[in-house]
Amino acid sequence: YRAYVQLDEEMKLVAQFANDWADDLDKMPDEEEGDTLEYRPKEYFDDNFQTKMNEYAFSILEECKYENLTVARFNIQDFDIVIDGRKKATNHGQGYRAFLNTVVALMFRKYLSKYAKYKLGLLIIDTPLLGLDQGVDDAAPESMRTGLFKYFMNHQTEGQLIIIKNLEHIPNLDY
């Protein structure tokens, strides 16, 4: 009987949430009326965003032992990382792209932990070394793989980080 009463209360709560969401949807303008809302997130970043993201791109890659690093910057138009003047998508294989996608996520994590009104708190990364750990990009050095996991360990104050990874492919470190 207690379980039934508890489930009944939970169902009432779910119904209330559904009603509240339906009310919110009713308040939104119809697209047919031509009143579509334009969301432009770049307008919400302050002037130091580009500078800080450039700094974070270089410092994270440097700490992760990215080979032959000269210049790294954040391309605000593509919202992606550019290394030595080359875009990630056109100049890197699958493993390097996975690695660099992880670096971009870490850049945002660092920026948000320092400057956001509401802190991120949690970042989940799935297979940050996909391709690098399977020999797809045979030029990837072990120092990059190890450097990335050392970075994870050294920057725990920026929030919780969950890595989804096959244990047989992680670097041999003292975790």
C-alpha atoms as a printed R data frame, in Angstrom:
    type eleno elety resid chain resno      x      y       z
1   ATOM     1    CA   TYR     A     1  0.000  0.000   0.000
2   ATOM     2    CA   ARG     A     2  2.856  2.404   0.861
3   ATOM     3    CA   ALA     A     3  4.514  1.681  -2.481
4   ATOM     4    CA   TYR     A     4  1.224  2.422  -4.243
5   ATOM     5    CA   VAL     A     5  0.793  5.719  -2.386
6   ATOM     6    CA   GLN     A     6  4.378  6.727  -3.206
7   ATOM     7    CA   LEU     A     7  3.959  5.844  -6.890
8   ATOM     8    CA   ASP     A     8  0.678  7.739  -6.993
9   ATOM     9    CA   GLU     A     9  2.398 10.853  -5.590
10  ATOM    10    CA   GLU     A    10  5.237 10.502  -8.109
11  ATOM    11    CA   MET     A    11  2.723 10.192 -10.970
12  ATOM    12    CA   LYS     A    12  1.016 13.393  -9.795
13  ATOM    13    CA   LEU     A    13  4.397 15.147  -9.793
14  ATOM    14    CA   VAL     A    14  5.191 13.931 -13.316
15  ATOM    15    CA   ALA     A    15  1.751 15.104 -14.490
16  ATOM    16    CA   GLN     A    16  2.411 18.535 -12.955
17  ATOM    17    CA   PHE     A    17  5.769 18.783 -14.767
18  ATOM    18    CA   ALA     A    18  4.078 17.838 -18.042
19  ATOM    19    CA   ASN     A    19  1.435 20.540 -17.518
20  ATOM    20    CA   ASP     A    20  4.086 23.142 -16.718
21  ATOM    21    CA   TRP     A    21  6.052 22.244 -19.857
22  ATOM    22    CA   ALA     A    22  2.900 22.369 -21.967
23  ATOM    23    CA   ASP     A    23  2.169 25.850 -20.579
24  ATOM    24    CA   ASP     A    24  5.706 26.944 -21.460
25  ATOM    25    CA   LEU     A    25  5.301 25.612 -25.007
26  ATOM    26    CA   ASP     A    26  2.003 27.463 -25.381
27  ATOM    27    CA   LYS     A    27  3.760 30.722 -24.488
28  ATOM    28    CA   MET     A    28  6.339 30.287 -27.250
29  ATOM    29    CA   PRO     A    29  5.647 32.164 -30.509
30  ATOM    30    CA   ASP     A    30  4.496 30.147 -33.504
31  ATOM    31    CA   GLU     A    31  7.018 29.846 -36.319
32  ATOM    32    CA   GLU     A    32  4.265 30.562 -38.831
33  ATOM    33    CA   GLU     A    33  3.873 34.059 -37.400
34  ATOM    34    CA   GLY     A    34  7.443 34.906 -38.416
35  ATOM    35    CA   ASP     A    35  8.450 35.543 -34.809
36  ATOM    36    CA   THR     A    36 11.169 32.882 -34.672
37  ATOM    37    CA   LEU     A    37 13.685 33.350 -31.949
38  ATOM    38    CA   GLU     A    38 17.286 33.671 -33.035
39  ATOM    39    CA   TYR     A    39 19.824 32.361 -30.563
40  ATOM    40    CA   ARG     A    40 23.300 33.719 -31.098
41  ATOM    41    CA   PRO     A    41 25.514 32.372 -28.296
42  ATOM    42    CA   LYS     A    42 28.623 34.179 -29.538
43  ATOM    43    CA   GLU     A    43 26.997 37.459 -28.504
44  ATOM    44    CA   TYR     A    44 27.078 36.362 -24.861
45  ATOM    45    CA   PHE     A    45 30.842 35.941 -24.651
46  ATOM    46    CA   ASP     A    46 32.830 38.924 -23.462
47  ATOM    47    CA   ASP     A    47 35.875 40.451 -25.134
48  ATOM    48    CA   ASN     A    48 38.399 38.221 -23.358
49  ATOM    49    CA   PHE     A    49 36.769 34.970 -24.544
50  ATOM    50    CA   GLN     A    50 38.864 34.637 -27.734
51  ATOM    51    CA   THR     A    51 42.092 35.550 -25.932
52  ATOM    52    CA   LYS     A    52 41.499 33.123 -23.077
53  ATOM    53    CA   MET     A    53 40.482 30.277 -25.393
54  ATOM    54    CA   ASN     A    54 43.661 30.831 -27.429
55  ATOM    55    CA   GLU     A    55 45.721 30.666 -24.225
56  ATOM    56    CA   TYR     A    56 43.921 27.528 -23.081
57  ATOM    57    CA   ALA     A    57 44.345 25.830 -26.458
58  ATOM    58    CA   PHE     A    58 48.100 26.305 -26.381
59  ATOM    59    CA   SER     A    59 48.609 25.526 -22.697
60  ATOM    60    CA   ILE     A    60 46.502 22.349 -22.753
61  ATOM    61    CA   LEU     A    61 48.198 21.044 -25.898
62  ATOM    62    CA   GLU     A    62 51.596 21.896 -24.451
63  ATOM    63    CA   GLU     A    63 50.828 20.122 -21.179
64  ATOM    64    CA   CYS     A    64 49.506 17.122 -23.112
65  ATOM    65    CA   LYS     A    65 52.810 16.920 -25.020
66  ATOM    66    CA   TYR     A    66 51.323 17.593 -28.476
67  ATOM    67    CA   GLU     A    67 54.242 17.102 -30.860
68  ATOM    68    CA   ASN     A    68 55.737 19.943 -32.920
69  ATOM    69    CA   LEU     A    69 53.366 22.545 -31.480
70  ATOM    70    CA   THR     A    70 54.098 26.079 -32.622
71  ATOM    71    CA   VAL     A    71 50.765 27.921 -32.513
72  ATOM    72    CA   ALA     A    72 47.318 26.898 -31.339
73  ATOM    73    CA   ARG     A    73 44.247 29.087 -31.397
74  ATOM    74    CA   PHE     A    74 40.491 28.894 -31.106
75  ATOM    75    CA   ASN     A    75 38.613 29.736 -34.315
76  ATOM    76    CA   ILE     A    76 35.547 31.681 -33.191
77  ATOM    77    CA   GLN     A    77 33.758 31.233 -36.542
78  ATOM    78    CA   ASP     A    78 33.966 27.416 -36.483
79  ATOM    79    CA   PHE     A    79 34.095 27.126 -32.680
80  ATOM    80    CA   ASP     A    80 37.000 24.729 -33.115
81  ATOM    81    CA   ILE     A    81 40.732 24.510 -32.593
82  ATOM    82    CA   VAL     A    82 43.313 25.444 -35.241
83  ATOM    83    CA   ILE     A    83 46.884 24.200 -34.869
84  ATOM    84    CA   ASP     A    84 49.757 25.797 -36.760
85  ATOM    85    CA   GLY     A    85 47.218 27.456 -39.064
86  ATOM    86    CA   ARG     A    86 45.562 24.156 -40.066
87  ATOM    87    CA   LYS     A    87 42.003 23.144 -39.275
88  ATOM    88    CA   LYS     A    88 41.503 19.936 -37.369
89  ATOM    89    CA   ALA     A    89 38.933 18.418 -39.737
90  ATOM    90    CA   THR     A    90 41.034 18.633 -42.886
91  ATOM    91    CA   ASN     A    91 44.555 17.979 -41.613
92  ATOM    92    CA   HIS     A    92 44.261 15.241 -39.012
93  ATOM    93    CA   GLY     A    93 43.267 11.581 -38.889
94  ATOM    94    CA   GLN     A    94 40.580 10.047 -36.694
95  ATOM    95    CA   GLY     A    95 42.819  9.614 -33.654
96  ATOM    96    CA   TYR     A    96 44.132 13.167 -33.691
97  ATOM    97    CA   ARG     A    97 40.601 14.524 -34.221
98  ATOM    98    CA   ALA     A    98 39.359 12.575 -31.161
99  ATOM    99    CA   PHE     A    99 42.311 13.897 -29.152
100 ATOM   100    CA   LEU     A   100 41.698 17.485 -30.305
101 ATOM   101    CA   ASN     A   101 37.943 17.246 -29.670
102 ATOM   102    CA   THR     A   102 38.830 16.302 -26.108
103 ATOM   103    CA   VAL     A   103 41.158 19.308 -25.891
104 ATOM   104    CA   VAL     A   104 38.354 21.625 -27.086
105 ATOM   105    CA   ALA     A   105 36.035 20.197 -24.414
106 ATOM   106    CA   LEU     A   106 38.761 20.769 -21.814
107 ATOM   107    CA   MET     A   107 39.200 24.361 -23.023
108 ATOM   108    CA   PHE     A   108 35.501 25.062 -22.507
109 ATOM   109    CA   ARG     A   109 35.584 23.301 -19.152
110 ATOM   110    CA   LYS     A   110 38.460 25.510 -18.020
111 ATOM   111    CA   TYR     A   111 36.849 28.701 -19.320
112 ATOM   112    CA   LEU     A   112 33.475 27.913 -17.772
113 ATOM   113    CA   SER     A   113 35.022 26.945 -14.431
114 ATOM   114    CA   LYS     A   114 36.659 30.374 -14.217
115 ATOM   115    CA   TYR     A   115 34.207 32.754 -15.870
116 ATOM   116    CA   ALA     A   116 30.725 31.226 -16.068
117 ATOM   117    CA   LYS     A   117 27.925 32.393 -13.840
118 ATOM   118    CA   TYR     A   118 26.826 28.768 -13.530
119 ATOM   119    CA   LYS     A   119 29.706 26.316 -13.317
120 ATOM   120    CA   LEU     A   120 29.719 23.216 -15.491
121 ATOM   121    CA   GLY     A   121 30.627 20.845 -12.667
122 ATOM   122    CA   LEU     A   122 30.645 17.658 -14.752
123 ATOM   123    CA   LEU     A   123 32.260 16.649 -18.035
124 ATOM   124    CA   ILE     A   124 31.939 13.184 -19.556
125 ATOM   125    CA   ILE     A   125 34.393 12.235 -22.291
126 ATOM   126    CA   ASP     A   126 33.883  9.075 -24.307
127 ATOM   127    CA   THR     A   127 37.014  7.477 -25.783
128 ATOM   128    CA   PRO     A   128 39.329 10.510 -25.885
129 ATOM   129    CA   LEU     A   129 42.055  8.531 -27.657
130 ATOM   130    CA   LEU     A   130 39.897  6.728 -30.230
131 ATOM   131    CA   GLY     A   131 42.223  5.819 -33.068
132 ATOM   132    CA   LEU     A   132 45.402  6.794 -31.251
133 ATOM   133    CA   ASP     A   133 45.106  3.744 -29.008
134 ATOM   134    CA   GLN     A   134 44.312  1.371 -31.861
135 ATOM   135    CA   GLY     A   135 47.147  2.243 -34.206
136 ATOM   136    CA   VAL     A   136 44.960  4.101 -36.729
137 ATOM   137    CA   ASP     A   137 47.283  7.108 -36.560
138 ATOM   138    CA   ASP     A   138 50.642  5.395 -36.349
139 ATOM   139    CA   ALA     A   139 52.545  8.661 -35.857
140 ATOM   140    CA   ALA     A   140 50.898  9.428 -32.515
141 ATOM   141    CA   PRO     A   141 53.483  9.284 -29.751
142 ATOM   142    CA   GLU     A   142 52.900  7.606 -26.407
143 ATOM   143    CA   SER     A   143 53.764 10.933 -24.749
144 ATOM   144    CA   MET     A   144 50.533 12.471 -26.082
145 ATOM   145    CA   ARG     A   145 48.390  9.652 -24.704
146 ATOM   146    CA   THR     A   146 50.126  9.787 -21.349
147 ATOM   147    CA   GLY     A   147 50.109 13.595 -21.339
148 ATOM   148    CA   LEU     A   148 46.343 13.734 -21.797
149 ATOM   149    CA   PHE     A   149 45.677 11.428 -18.859
150 ATOM   150    CA   LYS     A   150 48.185 13.335 -16.708
151 ATOM   151    CA   TYR     A   151 46.288 16.501 -17.614
152 ATOM   152    CA   PHE     A   152 43.058 14.849 -16.427
153 ATOM   153    CA   MET     A   153 44.687 14.041 -13.095
154 ATOM   154    CA   ASN     A   154 46.343 17.462 -12.640
155 ATOM   155    CA   HIS     A   155 43.187 19.521 -13.260
156 ATOM   156    CA   GLN     A   156 40.600 17.982 -10.988
157 ATOM   157    CA   THR     A   157 39.666 21.310  -9.394
158 ATOM   158    CA   GLU     A   158 37.819 22.386 -12.559
159 ATOM   159    CA   GLY     A   159 34.999 19.937 -11.867
160 ATOM   160    CA   GLN     A   160 34.221 16.255 -12.000
161 ATOM   161    CA   LEU     A   161 35.508 14.426 -15.051
162 ATOM   162    CA   ILE     A   162 34.282 11.014 -16.159
163 ATOM   163    CA   ILE     A   163 36.289  9.180 -18.801
164 ATOM   164    CA   ILE     A   164 34.685  6.293 -20.667
165 ATOM   165    CA   LYS     A   165 37.556  4.176 -21.913
166 ATOM   166    CA   ASN     A   166 38.592  0.557 -22.327
167 ATOM   167    CA   LEU     A   167 41.022 -0.189 -19.479
168 ATOM   168    CA   GLU     A   168 43.452 -2.105 -21.655
169 ATOM   169    CA   HIS     A   169 44.143  1.045 -23.707
170 ATOM   170    CA   ILE     A   170 44.815  3.586 -20.955
171 ATOM   171    CA   PRO     A   171 48.372  4.741 -20.234
172 ATOM   172    CA   ASN     A   172 50.197  3.047 -17.395
173 ATOM   173    CA   LEU     A   173 50.152  5.770 -14.722
174 ATOM   174    CA   ASP     A   174 49.775  5.903 -10.955
175 ATOM   175    CA   TYR     A   175 46.099  6.874 -10.841
